[in-house]
Amino acid sequence: MATARSSEASGPLRRAGRKVGRALHLPFTGTARGIRKATHAHGAGESGLGKLIELHAVNGAGDVMITVALASTVFFSVPTDEARGRVALYLAVTMAPFTLLAPVIGPLLDHIPHGRRAAMASAMFARALLAVLLSGAVASGSLELYPAALGVLVSSKAYGVVRSAVVPRLLPPRFSLVKANSRVTLAGLLATGIAAPVGVGLQRIGPQWPLYGACALFLLGTYWAFTMPHKVDSAKGERKAHMLTHGEKRPSLRTVGPSVLHGLQANAAHRALSGFLIFFLAFLLREHPLGGQSAAVSLAMVGVAAGVGNALGTAVGAWLKARGPELIIATMLALVLTAAILAAVFFVAGLVALLGAAAGFTQALSKLSLDALIQRDVPEQVRTSAFARSETLLQMSWVLGGAIGISLPLNGSLGMSVAAAIVAVGALSAGRGLLSSSRQGDAPRPRVA
């Protein structure tokens, strides 16, 4: 009898518990369904592009967690002079070897076209292991930090190269390569924006906690990489592309006309500017904050401006009916050059933030336009390999810009003048050729719907 009464009493409690559980569970399942609906829209779910979008979001979130941990260890935890030496060592030990390794990544991955899912999974898993290794290094301050950071960088760029090669295999019907790349890139940016404050919060618990978070994300990415469609591993009809022509019959980017080469030159200037601004402004604003603000506020102001500009450029790239990518790239060069000149002549907080926003916006839109040029001018048989080669070239330009930034004295007007000079070199080398190609209009235009 007592048991029956107890069972009757517990019934409402169980029902109430289930309701509370559903109420607590709903925000998470609802959010997950909303994300899945967005990433799989317009045929991206059926083609497999939606899975790549989600994978790239995980990749971006994991990378920013590692960036937060390294920045706090190498940059923020010590006085400016010592931080400058540490960052110089970081560049020398990680970035410099990468400039030698980067040209090898593309050709190496060319030899495993049937293992792209495994390559992406390996790049994720390697960073998961390296994040654990880095967690001990940031806590102890040991020199293991630098080779581990190099491994993270190489693995990250290897993933990026494979991802660029995979996108053409996953295009939904009536979907241009520019639009697909815009979606993938925008997902990574959004995930980075969400993960960055989470990483900062974990950093307050302990210097190793953002790396634990990165490890968990990369393990998830390892699993998701293997869930990609099998057609990702297809290499039907593909051949290798080479940056230099050693024989007339050998496929080369130079054989497809000047537009791609001029686009690469212009994008190299954008990427060098990005590397320069990141390193130069990081030290300059730490020592000489803008407009009487604190160093943290000054850095955040420029960083947010650059991030918003980058996201806006990516969004515009997905929306713009770009029938003349050469003209867009030339216009972006002129826009960021104007912003750099203004920041050099009138070195004030607003113009420095404007330069950050312009650099982010123009880099994003120029890269999407370069993708359109490659799609238009590079034959399908060598297009995926061409994406790999262009990515390594642009990363090397970023390294060069960063090295210039860290070597300059902390003078704002001087630094902005150098930034303008970097863009001017790109404009002089590529601007005229881009405008000439745009006026000739002798090649079919890409679909950029």
C-alpha positions as CSV (number, residue, x, y, z in Angstrom):
1,M,0.0,0.0,0.0
2,A,2.8,2.4,1.0
3,T,4.7,1.4,-2.1
4,A,1.7,2.3,-4.3
5,R,1.3,5.7,-2.7
6,S,5.0,6.3,-3.1
7,S,4.8,5.4,-6.8
8,E,1.8,7.7,-7.3
9,A,3.6,10.6,-5.6
10,S,6.8,10.0,-7.6
11,G,4.9,10.1,-11.0
12,P,4.3,13.8,-11.0
13,L,7.9,14.4,-9.9
14,R,9.2,12.3,-12.8
15,R,7.0,14.1,-15.3
16,A,8.1,17.5,-13.8
17,G,11.7,16.3,-14.1
18,R,11.3,15.4,-17.7
19,K,9.8,18.7,-18.5
20,V,12.6,20.6,-16.8
21,G,15.1,18.4,-18.7
22,R,13.5,19.1,-22.0
23,A,13.4,22.8,-21.2
24,L,17.1,22.8,-20.4
25,H,17.9,20.6,-23.4
26,L,15.9,22.6,-25.9
27,P,18.2,25.7,-26.2
28,F,21.1,23.4,-27.1
29,T,19.2,21.1,-29.5
30,G,17.4,24.1,-31.0
31,T,20.7,25.9,-31.6
32,A,22.3,22.8,-33.1
33,R,19.3,22.4,-35.4
34,G,19.5,26.1,-36.4
35,I,23.3,25.8,-37.2
36,R,22.7,22.6,-39.2
37,K,19.9,24.3,-41.2
38,A,22.1,27.3,-42.0
39,T,25.2,25.3,-43.0
40,H,23.2,22.8,-45.1
41,A,21.1,25.4,-46.9
42,H,20.9,25.7,-50.7
43,G,22.0,22.2,-51.4
44,A,25.1,22.3,-49.3
45,G,23.8,19.4,-47.2
46,E,23.3,17.1,-50.1
47,S,26.6,18.0,-51.7
48,G,28.7,17.6,-48.5
49,L,29.7,21.3,-48.4
50,G,27.7,21.7,-45.2
51,K,30.0,19.2,-43.4
52,L,33.1,21.0,-44.6
53,I,31.6,24.3,-43.4
54,E,31.1,22.8,-39.9
55,L,34.6,21.2,-40.0
56,H,36.2,24.5,-40.8
57,A,34.3,26.2,-38.0
58,V,35.8,23.6,-35.6
59,N,39.2,24.3,-37.1
60,G,38.9,28.0,-36.6
61,A,37.7,27.6,-33.0
62,G,40.6,25.3,-32.2
63,D,43.2,27.5,-33.8
64,V,42.1,30.6,-31.9
65,M,42.2,28.7,-28.6
66,I,45.9,27.9,-29.3
67,T,46.5,31.6,-30.3
68,V,45.1,32.8,-27.0
69,A,47.3,30.5,-25.1
70,L,50.5,31.4,-27.1
71,A,49.7,35.1,-27.0
72,S,49.4,35.1,-23.2
73,T,52.7,33.2,-22.9
74,V,54.9,34.8,-25.5
75,F,53.5,38.4,-25.5
76,F,51.3,39.5,-22.6
77,S,53.0,37.8,-19.7
78,V,56.4,39.7,-19.9
79,P,57.6,43.3,-20.3
80,T,57.6,44.8,-23.8
81,D,61.3,44.5,-24.5
82,E,61.3,40.8,-23.4
83,A,58.1,40.2,-25.3
84,R,59.6,41.6,-28.5
85,G,62.6,39.2,-28.1
86,R,60.3,36.3,-27.5
87,V,58.1,37.0,-30.5
88,A,61.3,37.5,-32.6
89,L,62.4,34.0,-31.4
90,Y,59.0,32.7,-32.2
91,L,59.2,34.0,-35.7
92,A,62.7,32.7,-36.2
93,V,62.0,29.2,-34.8
94,T,58.5,28.7,-36.3
95,M,57.8,31.0,-39.1
96,A,61.2,30.9,-40.8
97,P,61.3,27.1,-41.1
98,F,57.7,27.3,-42.3
99,T,58.8,29.4,-45.3
100,L,60.9,26.4,-46.3
101,L,58.3,23.8,-45.5
102,A,55.3,25.7,-47.1
103,P,56.4,25.0,-50.7
104,V,56.7,21.3,-49.8
105,I,53.2,21.0,-48.4
106,G,51.4,21.4,-51.7
107,P,53.5,18.9,-53.7
108,L,53.4,16.4,-50.8
109,L,49.6,16.6,-50.7
110,D,49.4,16.3,-54.5
111,H,50.8,12.7,-54.0
112,I,47.9,11.7,-51.8
113,P,44.8,12.9,-53.7
114,H,42.9,9.7,-52.6
115,G,43.5,10.4,-48.9
116,R,42.2,14.0,-48.4
117,R,39.8,13.0,-45.6
118,A,42.7,11.2,-43.9
119,A,45.0,14.2,-44.5
120,M,42.5,16.6,-42.9
121,A,41.9,14.2,-40.0
122,S,45.7,13.8,-39.5
123,A,46.1,17.6,-39.4
124,M,43.4,17.8,-36.8
125,F,44.8,14.9,-34.7
126,A,48.3,16.3,-34.9
127,R,47.2,19.6,-33.4
128,A,45.2,17.8,-30.7
129,L,48.5,16.1,-29.6
130,L,50.5,19.2,-30.0
131,A,48.0,21.2,-27.9
132,V,48.6,18.7,-25.0
133,L,52.4,19.1,-25.5
134,L,52.0,22.9,-25.5
135,S,49.9,22.8,-22.3
136,G,53.0,21.6,-20.4
137,A,55.3,24.1,-22.2
138,V,53.2,27.2,-21.4
139,A,53.0,26.2,-17.8
140,S,56.7,25.6,-17.4
141,G,58.0,28.1,-20.0
142,S,60.2,25.5,-21.6
143,L,61.7,25.7,-25.1
144,E,59.4,22.9,-26.2
145,L,56.9,25.6,-26.9
146,Y,58.6,26.7,-30.1
147,P,58.9,23.4,-32.0
148,A,55.4,22.5,-30.9
149,A,54.1,25.8,-32.2
150,L,55.9,25.1,-35.5
151,G,54.1,21.8,-35.7
152,V,50.8,23.5,-35.0
153,L,51.4,26.0,-37.8
154,V,52.4,23.4,-40.3
155,S,49.4,21.2,-39.5
156,S,47.1,24.2,-39.7
157,K,48.4,25.2,-43.1
158,A,48.3,21.6,-44.4
159,Y,44.7,21.4,-43.4
160,G,44.0,24.7,-45.2
161,V,45.7,23.5,-48.4
162,V,43.6,20.3,-48.4
163,R,40.5,22.2,-47.6
164,S,41.1,24.5,-50.6
165,A,41.5,21.4,-52.8
166,V,38.3,19.8,-51.4
167,V,35.9,22.7,-52.0
168,P,35.5,22.2,-55.8
169,R,34.5,18.6,-55.2
170,L,31.6,19.6,-52.9
171,L,30.0,22.4,-55.0
172,P,26.2,22.2,-54.9
173,P,24.3,22.8,-58.2
174,R,24.3,26.5,-59.4
175,F,26.9,27.3,-56.7
176,S,30.1,29.2,-57.6
177,L,33.4,28.5,-56.0
178,V,33.6,32.1,-54.7
179,K,30.2,31.6,-52.9
180,A,31.3,28.3,-51.5
181,N,34.6,29.6,-50.2
182,S,32.7,32.6,-48.8
183,R,30.5,30.3,-46.7
184,V,33.3,28.2,-45.5
185,T,35.5,31.2,-44.6
186,L,32.6,33.0,-42.9
187,A,31.8,30.0,-40.7
188,G,35.5,29.9,-39.6
189,L,35.3,33.6,-38.7
190,L,32.1,33.3,-36.7
191,A,33.5,30.3,-34.8
192,T,36.7,32.3,-34.1
193,G,34.7,35.2,-32.8
194,I,32.7,32.8,-30.5
195,A,35.8,30.8,-29.3
196,A,38.1,33.8,-28.6
197,P,36.3,35.0,-25.5
198,V,35.8,31.4,-24.4
199,G,39.6,31.0,-24.7
200,V,40.2,34.1,-22.7
201,G,37.9,32.9,-20.0
202,L,39.7,29.5,-19.9
203,Q,43.0,31.4,-19.7
204,R,41.8,32.9,-16.4
205,I,41.5,29.4,-14.9
206,G,45.1,28.6,-16.0
207,P,47.4,29.1,-19.0
208,Q,47.0,25.5,-20.1
209,W,43.2,25.4,-20.2
210,P,42.7,27.0,-23.6
211,L,45.0,24.3,-25.0
212,Y,42.8,21.6,-23.3
213,G,39.8,23.2,-25.1
214,A,41.7,23.2,-28.4
215,C,42.6,19.5,-27.9
216,A,38.9,18.6,-27.5
217,L,37.9,20.6,-30.6
218,F,40.6,19.1,-32.8
219,L,39.6,15.6,-31.6
220,L,36.1,16.4,-32.7
221,G,37.4,17.7,-36.0
222,T,39.4,14.4,-36.5
223,Y,36.2,12.5,-36.3
224,W,34.2,14.9,-38.5
225,A,36.9,14.8,-41.2
226,F,36.3,11.1,-41.7
227,T,32.5,11.7,-42.1
228,M,33.1,13.8,-45.2
229,P,31.6,12.3,-48.4
230,H,33.8,9.8,-50.2
231,K,34.0,11.9,-53.3
232,V,36.4,14.2,-51.4
233,D,39.0,11.5,-52.0
234,S,38.3,11.4,-55.7
235,A,41.1,12.6,-58.0
236,K,39.5,11.9,-61.3
237,G,40.9,14.0,-64.0
238,E,43.4,15.9,-61.8
239,R,47.0,16.7,-62.6
240,K,49.6,18.7,-60.7
241,A,50.1,22.4,-61.2
242,H,53.6,24.1,-60.9
243,M,54.4,27.7,-60.2
244,L,57.2,27.7,-62.7
245,T,57.3,26.3,-66.2
246,H,60.1,23.9,-66.9
247,G,58.7,22.8,-70.2
248,E,56.0,23.9,-72.5
249,K,53.9,20.8,-72.0
250,R,54.0,20.9,-68.3
251,P,50.9,22.4,-66.6
252,S,51.8,25.8,-65.0
253,L,49.9,28.7,-63.5
254,R,51.8,30.9,-65.9
255,T,50.3,29.2,-68.9
256,V,46.8,30.3,-68.0
257,G,47.4,34.0,-68.6
258,P,48.5,37.0,-66.6
259,S,45.3,37.6,-64.5
260,V,46.0,34.8,-62.0
261,L,49.7,35.9,-61.6
262,H,48.7,39.5,-61.1
263,G,46.0,38.4,-58.7
264,L,48.5,36.5,-56.7
265,Q,50.9,39.5,-56.6
266,A,48.1,41.7,-55.3
267,N,47.0,39.2,-52.7
268,A,50.6,38.7,-51.6
269,A,50.7,42.4,-50.8
270,H,47.4,42.2,-48.9
271,R,48.7,39.2,-46.9
272,A,52.1,40.9,-46.2
273,L,50.2,43.9,-44.9
274,S,48.2,41.7,-42.6
275,G,51.3,40.1,-41.1
276,F,52.9,43.5,-40.7
277,L,50.0,45.1,-39.0
278,I,49.5,42.2,-36.6
279,F,53.0,42.3,-35.3
280,F,53.8,46.0,-35.5
281,L,50.5,47.2,-34.0
282,A,50.7,44.6,-31.2
283,F,53.9,46.1,-29.9
284,L,53.2,49.7,-30.8
285,L,49.8,49.8,-29.1
286,R,51.1,48.0,-26.0
287,E,53.8,50.7,-25.6
288,H,51.8,53.7,-27.0
289,P,48.1,53.2,-26.7
290,L,45.7,55.1,-28.9
291,G,43.9,58.2,-27.8
292,G,44.7,57.9,-24.1
293,Q,43.1,54.4,-24.0
294,S,44.7,51.4,-22.2
295,A,46.8,49.0,-24.2
296,A,44.2,46.3,-24.0
297,V,41.4,48.7,-25.2
298,S,43.6,49.9,-28.1
299,L,44.5,46.4,-29.2
300,A,40.9,45.3,-28.9
301,M,39.7,48.3,-30.9
302,V,42.0,47.6,-33.9
303,G,41.4,43.9,-33.6
304,V,37.6,44.2,-33.7
305,A,37.8,46.6,-36.6
306,A,39.9,44.2,-38.6
307,G,37.7,41.2,-37.7
308,V,34.5,43.1,-38.7
309,G,36.1,44.2,-41.9
310,N,37.2,40.7,-42.7
311,A,33.7,39.3,-42.0
312,L,32.1,42.1,-44.0
313,G,34.4,41.4,-47.0
314,T,33.6,37.7,-46.9
315,A,29.8,38.4,-46.7
316,V,30.1,40.9,-49.6
317,G,32.0,38.2,-51.6
318,A,29.1,35.8,-51.1
319,W,26.6,38.4,-52.3
320,L,28.4,40.4,-55.0
321,K,27.8,39.5,-58.6
322,A,31.5,39.8,-59.4
323,R,31.9,39.8,-63.2
324,G,35.2,41.4,-63.1
325,P,37.5,40.0,-60.4
326,E,40.5,41.8,-61.7
327,L,38.8,45.2,-61.3
328,I,37.7,44.2,-57.8
329,I,41.3,43.3,-56.7
330,A,42.6,46.5,-58.2
331,T,40.0,48.5,-56.4
332,M,40.8,46.8,-53.1
333,L,44.5,47.7,-53.5
334,A,43.5,51.4,-54.1
335,L,41.2,51.3,-51.1
336,V,43.7,49.9,-48.6
337,L,46.5,52.1,-50.0
338,T,44.4,55.2,-49.4
339,A,43.6,54.1,-45.8
340,A,47.3,53.4,-45.1
341,I,48.4,56.8,-46.5
342,L,45.8,58.6,-44.3
343,A,47.0,56.6,-41.2
344,A,50.6,57.6,-42.0
345,V,49.9,61.3,-42.5
346,F,47.3,61.6,-39.7
347,F,48.3,59.0,-37.1
348,V,45.1,59.1,-34.9
349,A,43.1,56.3,-33.3
350,G,40.2,56.5,-35.7
351,L,42.3,56.2,-38.8
352,V,44.4,53.3,-37.4
353,A,41.2,51.4,-36.7
354,L,40.0,52.4,-40.2
355,L,43.1,50.9,-41.7
356,G,42.6,47.7,-39.7
357,A,39.0,47.5,-41.0
358,A,40.1,48.3,-44.6
359,A,42.9,45.7,-44.4
360,G,40.5,43.0,-43.2
361,F,37.8,43.9,-45.8
362,T,40.1,44.2,-48.8
363,Q,42.1,41.1,-48.0
364,A,38.9,39.0,-47.7
365,L,37.3,40.3,-50.9
366,S,40.6,40.2,-52.9
367,K,41.1,36.5,-51.9
368,L,37.7,35.6,-53.0
369,S,38.3,37.4,-56.3
370,L,41.6,35.5,-56.7
371,D,39.6,32.3,-56.2
372,A,37.3,33.4,-59.0
373,L,40.3,34.0,-61.3
374,I,41.7,30.6,-60.6
375,Q,38.2,29.1,-61.2
376,R,38.0,30.9,-64.5
377,D,41.5,30.7,-65.9
378,V,43.0,27.4,-64.5
379,P,41.8,24.2,-66.2
380,E,39.8,21.9,-63.9
381,Q,42.5,19.3,-64.3
382,V,45.0,21.4,-62.3
383,R,42.7,23.7,-60.4
384,T,42.9,22.0,-57.0
385,S,46.7,21.9,-57.1
386,A,46.8,25.5,-58.1
387,F,44.8,26.4,-54.9
388,A,47.4,24.6,-52.8
389,R,50.3,26.4,-54.4
390,S,48.7,29.9,-54.1
391,E,47.9,29.3,-50.4
392,T,51.6,28.5,-49.6
393,L,52.7,31.6,-51.5
394,L,50.3,33.8,-49.6
395,Q,51.4,32.4,-46.2
396,M,55.0,33.1,-47.0
397,S,54.0,36.7,-47.8
398,W,52.4,36.9,-44.4
399,V,55.6,35.7,-42.7
400,L,57.6,38.3,-44.6
401,G,55.2,41.1,-43.5
402,G,55.4,39.9,-39.9
403,A,59.2,39.9,-39.9
404,I,59.2,43.5,-41.2
405,G,56.8,44.5,-38.5
406,I,58.8,43.2,-35.6
407,S,62.0,44.7,-36.8
408,L,60.8,48.3,-37.0
409,P,61.1,50.9,-34.2
410,L,57.9,51.7,-32.4
411,N,57.0,54.9,-34.3
412,G,53.4,55.1,-35.5
413,S,53.8,57.3,-38.5
414,L,56.9,55.3,-39.7
415,G,55.0,52.1,-39.4
416,M,52.0,53.3,-41.3
417,S,54.3,54.6,-44.0
418,V,55.9,51.2,-44.3
419,A,52.4,49.7,-44.4
420,A,51.6,52.0,-47.3
421,A,54.8,51.1,-49.0
422,I,54.0,47.4,-48.8
423,V,50.6,48.0,-50.5
424,A,52.2,50.4,-53.0
425,V,54.6,47.6,-54.1
426,G,51.7,45.3,-54.8
427,A,49.8,48.1,-56.6
428,L,52.8,48.9,-58.9
429,S,53.5,45.2,-59.7
430,A,49.9,44.1,-60.2
431,G,47.6,47.1,-60.6
432,R,48.3,47.9,-64.2
433,G,48.1,44.3,-65.3
434,L,44.8,43.8,-63.5
435,L,43.2,46.8,-65.1
436,S,44.5,45.9,-68.5
437,S,43.1,42.3,-68.2
438,S,39.8,43.7,-67.0
439,R,39.5,46.1,-70.0
440,Q,40.4,43.4,-72.5
441,G,37.7,41.1,-71.2
442,D,39.0,38.3,-73.5
443,A,38.3,35.5,-71.1
444,P,35.0,34.0,-70.0
445,R,33.8,35.4,-66.6
446,P,33.2,33.2,-63.6
447,R,29.9,32.5,-62.1
448,V,29.9,34.4,-58.8
449,A,26.2,34.0,-57.9
